[in-house]
Amino acid sequence: MSDALDSLVSAVLDQVRRQAGADAAATVRAESTALALTRFAASAVHQNVADERATVHLQLTVDGGRTASASTTRGDSVPDLVAATLAAARLLPRDPSWPGLGTPAPLLTAGNPDPPTAEATPAERAAAVAAFVEAAGGLSTAGYVQTSSITAVLADTAGQHVRGAATSAACDGIARLSGADGVARSASRRFADLDCGALGARAAAKARAGVDAAPVAPGGYPVVLEPAAVSDLVAGLASGQFNGKAVVDGTSGIRLGEQQFDPAVTLVDDPVGPDATGLPFDSEGTPGRRTELVRDGVPVGLTTDRRVAAALGSPSTGHASDVSATWGPIAGDPALAPGSGGTVEELVAGLDRGLLVSDLWYTRVVDPKRSVWTGLTRNGVWLVEDGQVVAPVSTLRFTQSYLEALAPGSVTVGSVVDPQPARLTMGYAGTNRFAVPALRLASWNITGNAAG
């Protein structure tokens, strides 16, 4: 497959030289993707879909800054792809901040795809669903099991030429009893790592413990956020705070070099680590590398692409994507380092009175600079008194600054990392993996109760 993608990339570059001339700057990425999804509802598989495609992406710059991008899934239309992209570029205004192409650089790794994951069959995914359903012990269940793979080749007119591959897998499901839902999910680059039976048992236990939920008064509560909820917090920080475009635009509240977070907080993005689920290079061909974002509570880094890096006067960290011009360069393989807080149960034991929160959803940013988000809890919240879970709580609305929630003196980090799928997508690289432990936070602002 890599050889065929190489040939496709070379053909596009040849057409660029022929149609646009030797002075044109172009980046070409050819990728072969396979994504398979097995959904279940009412405790039975109701859909199995698979999508396999080869796609060619072209970014073409002419006249020192007129840039257009296009892509196609038709490998026999290379001349048409180049002609259309060239015509579009010539119509666009010159961009004075175009950063140019990068300097050719070797990859730190070619990726670490798992062949059995790439070759997983519908029967294997259905067996994983069956394990989830059986472990739920008769409760109604719903969710999905997904596997994906990608092989990509990128080359540009400056001489960069790289190849890489990746795989990912995820299981995400709920169990329901008398209107109470429990959730459990996990992600990995290896399908074999997913224990869907254990996830089904966990989801069922949460549902059984969530029956007859009651409201609580609004106010600030100490909380234990389970990893599913922590992944939303980390996603908010990655997209709105450590995103270099947010810093350039003035919407980030990060203060590099200051003790902005609790010393227990250390956050990195590692697209070349042994468990990474993404490619080892970005859409500009910049090799991926481990990027420290927070070290012992001190912000020390940002994620950048070439445009953002030029604005900040720093090298790119290799976080360009097909949408980074709009949304900014965002961490795709974030990892929050485990701490000394122990298991979720041990974190709960440290609460005199507070809440245990399983999951957050429908979160929206209210104040980007302060990283204030509002959203709802879901799939289980419980009142904790004297270190013991005493009663289920109804769905809650919160409005909370993620930055302030992690302030010095406010955080205890759990010891067990529970990798979470960041999203369900039929897109570029399958499922991103967020490696996060549970957190105990000194205060979380509950603004009201909501219908479950």
N, C-alpha and C positions, 0 to 999 in steps of 0.2 A: 504493500500500500504506500509506503514512504517513497518508493521509486516512482510510482505513478504520480504522486503529489509533486515530487521534484520536477518531473517532466512538465506538469501543468504550470508550475510557477515559472519555469524557464520559458515556456511558450508565451506567457503573459509579458514577461520582461522583454522578450524579443519584439513583441508587438508594440510595446511602449517605445522602444528605441526607433522602430520603423515609423510609427505614426506621430510621436511627439518629439522626436529628436534626442540627441545625446545630452542636452542640458536638462531634460525633464528628470524630476526626482519621483521615484515610485517605490512603494512597499506593497508586496504581494504576499498574501497568506492563503494557502490551500489547505483545507481540512476535511477529514472524513470523520463523521460523527455517527454514533449509534446510541439511541436512547430507547429503553423499553420500560413500560409502566404497567403494573398489574394493580388495579383498584379493587377494593372490596367494600360492600355496604350490606347492612342487615346480615352480617357474618357470612357472606358468600361473595366470591369473585364475580363481578359484573362487567369487567372490562379489562382487556389486555391489548395494549397498543404498542407498536414499535415503529420507530422512525430512523431510517438510515439515509444519509445523504452526503454528497461531496459538494463543498462550497468554495468558491474562489472570491476573495476579498481584494479589492484594489484601491489604494489611496494614491492619487496622482497629483503632483504639483508642477505647474509650469509658470514661466515668467516670474520666477523668484517669489512666489507666494500665492498664486491662485490655485487653490486646492479643492478637489472633489473626491468623493468616495463612492464606490458602487460594489455590488456583489452579484453573483449568479450561481445557480446550481446546474447550469448547462455547461459542461466541459467542452462542448463543440462550438461554443460561441465566444471564444477568446477575442477574436478581432472586434466583434460587436461590443464586448465589454469595454475594451480599451477605447474604442471610438466614442462610445456614449460618455465615458468618464472624462475623456479629453474635451469633448464638446461642452460638458458642464463646467469643467475647470476654467475654460476660456471665457465663460460668461460671468464668472464670479469676480468680485473685487479682490485686489491684492491684499493679503493679510500681512501687515508689517511685523506682527509678532510670531510669524511662522518660525518654529525653532530649527527647521532643517532636519535632515536625517542624522542618525547617530553614527558613532564610530563602530566598525565591526568589532565584536567582542565574543569570546567563547562562552558557552553555557557552563554553569556549575554542575548541572546534571541534565540528562535527556528526559527526565521524568521517571516515575516508578509505577507504570501501569501494572495491573494484576490481570493476567490473561483469563483465569476462570471467571472473573467479574465481567470482562468483555464478552465472554462466551456463555453467560448465564442464560438458561432457557426459560420459557414460560412455565414449564412444569416445576422448575426450581423455585421461581418466584411464587408460584401457587402453593408450593409446600411451605414456604416461609409464611404466607398468609394463613395457611391451615394451622401452623404452630401458634401464631398470635391468637387466632379464634379459639382454639382448643384451650389454651392457657387462660383465657378470659372466663372459663367456667360457666358458659351458658348466657353470659351477658351479650347484648347486641353490640356488635363491633363494626367499625368502618375505618378505612385508611388506604394506604398504598405501600407497595414495595417497588423500588425503582433501581435499575442498573443503567450505567452509561459508560461510554468510552469515546475518546477522541485521539486522533493522530493528526499532527499538523506540521506543515513545512512553511517557513517564512523566508523570503529573500527580498533584498532591496537593491537599488541602483548604486548604493554606496559600498556594496560588497558584503553586507551581512547575509548569512545563510545558515539557518538553524532548523533543527527538527526536534520534535518532542511528542510525548504521548501521556495520557492520563486516564484513569478510571474512577468511578465513584458509585456508591450504592447507598440507599437509604430505606429505612422502614419507619413509617409514621402512622400511628393508629390511635383510636379512642375506643373506650368501652363505655356503655351507657346503662344506667339502672335508675328507673323512676325519675328521669329528667336530670340526673347527675352524671356528668361526664368525667372520665379520667383519661389522661393522655400519656403516651410514652413514645419516644422516637430516638433514633440513633442514625449516625452516618459514618461511613468509612470509605477508603479507596478499595477495600476488599469486601465483596459480598459475604464471604465466609465469616467475617467478623460480626455480622449482625445476628444477634440472638433474639429472634422475633418472638419466641416462646416466653422468654423473660420479660420482654416488653409488654406482651399481652397480659401477663400476670400482674405487672406493675400498674397498667392502665385499669384493670379490673379492681384492684385493691383501692385505687383512688376513687373510682366510681362508687364502690360500696361505702367508702368513708365519707362521701359527699352528699348523701341523701338527707333531705329535710334541712337544707341550708337556710340560715337566717341572716338578716341584715346586721351591719354594725354601724356605729356612729362614725361620721367623717372625722378626719384628724390625722395627725402624724403617728404612724405605728412603726416600731421596730419590725423588720421582716427577715424571713429567710426566703430568698429567691432560689428555686431549683434551677438546674442548668437550662431548661427550656426557656425560662424567663430571663436568665442571664444572657442567653444568646441574643435576645432582642436588645438588651442594654448595650452589649458590645457592638451590635450592628449599628445602633444609633450613634455611638461614639466614632465608629469607623467611617461612617458615611458623612457625618456632620462636623466632626471635630478634627480628626487626624487626616482627613482628606485635604491634601495640599491646596486644591482649588478653593475650598472654604476659607483657608487662611488668606489666600490672595484676594478673595472677594470680601474679606472682612466679616464673615459670618461665623467663624470659629472662635470659641472662647479659650482655646488651648494656650497656655503660657509655657513655652519651652524653657526648660532649665529650672523651673520653680517646683516646690513641693506642693503640687496641686491636688494630688491624690494621696490616699492612705499608703504608707510604706509597704503594706501587704500586696499592693497592686502592681503587677508586672505584666505587660501586654506586648506581644510581638505579632508580626505577620510573617509566615514562613512558607512561601510557595515552592521551596526546594527541599523542605524537610521530608523525612521518610514516610510521613502519612499525608502528604499534600494531595489534594484532589484536582488541582489545576495544572495547566501547562507550565513548564519551567521558563517561559519567556512571555512577554506581553505583546499586544497587537502592534507595537512599533518595533519589535524585534529586540528589545532590551532584555538581557538575561535577568531572570528573577533572582532575588537574594533575600536572606533573612533581614527583616527590618525591625529594629527595636522601636516601639512607640512609647512605652512607659517602662521605666526602670526604677523599681522600689518607690513607686509613687511619683516620680518625676517624669514629665513628658520629655522625651529626648528625640523624637523623630516624627516624620510625616510620610504619607504615601504620595508619590508624584509620578507624573508622566513627563515627557520632554518639555511640553509647553509650560506646565506648572513649575518644573524644575528650573527652566530658564528664568521665569519670573522671580523665583526665590533665590537664584544664584547658586544652585546646587545641582548635583547629578541626578538623573532620573533613578527612582527606586524600582522601576520596571512594573508599574501598575497601570499602564495605558490599557484601555479596552475600546471596543467599538462605540461605547456610549460615554467615555470619560470626558469628551469635549463638552458634553452637556451636564453630566452628573459629577464629574471629577474622578480622579484616580482613587479607587476604594480598595481596601484590604480584602482579599478573597480567601485567605487561609489564616484567620486570626486565632491566636491561642492565648488564653488567660492562664498564667502560671498557677498551679495549685499552691495552697498554703497549708497552715497547720490546724485548720478548723475542724478537720475530721469529716465524717459522713453528714448527710442531711440531718439524720437523727441527732447527732452530736451538736450540730449547729442549732437545732431547735431547742435542745436542752439548755442552751445559753440564753433563751428568751424568758424574761419574767412575765411579760404580757406582750403579745404581738401577733403577727400573721405568718403563716406558711403559704407561699404563693407558687403554684405549679407552672403557670404559663401567662404570657401577656399577648394581646393581639389588638389589631386595629389601632396601632400606635401611630400618632401623627405629631410632628414637631410644632410647638407653639412659639418658642423663642429660641432661634438657632444659636444665638451668641451664648446663652446660658445653658444650652442643650436641655430646654424644658420640653418634655413630651407628655402627651395625654393619651390615654388608652384604657383598655379594659383588661381585667383578669379573666381567665377562662380555665375550664377543665380542672377546677378544684382550688379552693382557698379554705384555710382552716384557722380558727382562733387558737392561740397558744397561751396557756397560763401556767406559771411555775414550771416551765420547761416541758409541758405536756400538751399534746393536741387534745383539745376538749370539745370542739364543735365545728361542723362545717359552716362556712360563711357564703352568702350569696355573691353573685358576680359584682365586682366593684369597679368604679371609675377612679382613675388616679390622674394626677397632674404633678409631675416630678422632674426636677433638674437631674439628669444623669450625672452631670459633673458634681453637683453638690452631694448626691447620694454616695459618692466614692471619696468624699473629702477626708483629710487626715483625721484619725480617731473614730471613723465611722464604719470600718469594714473589717470583717473576719472572712477569710477566704477558705473554702472547703478544700479537703485533701484529695478528692476523687474527681478526676476529669471525665466528663460524660459527653463525648462528641455529638453535636447536634447538626441536623441538616438545616442550612440557612434558608432554603426555599425550594419549592417544587417548580421545575422549569423544563421546557422542551428546547432549551437554547444551547448556547455555545459549549459549556463544559459540564453539563449535568448538575449535580448538587454540590454546592460549597459546604465545607465542613468547618464548623466552629467548635474548637476544643476548649470547653469551659467547665469549671467546677461550680458548685453552688456558692452563694454568698449570704452572709448575715450582715444586714445594714442597719445602722442606728435609727434611721427614720425614712419612711416612705409616705408620701402625702396622699391619703385617700380622700377624694372629694365627694363621693356619694355612692349609693347603691344603684345597680342597673338590673334590668330584666335578664334572667339567665338564658 
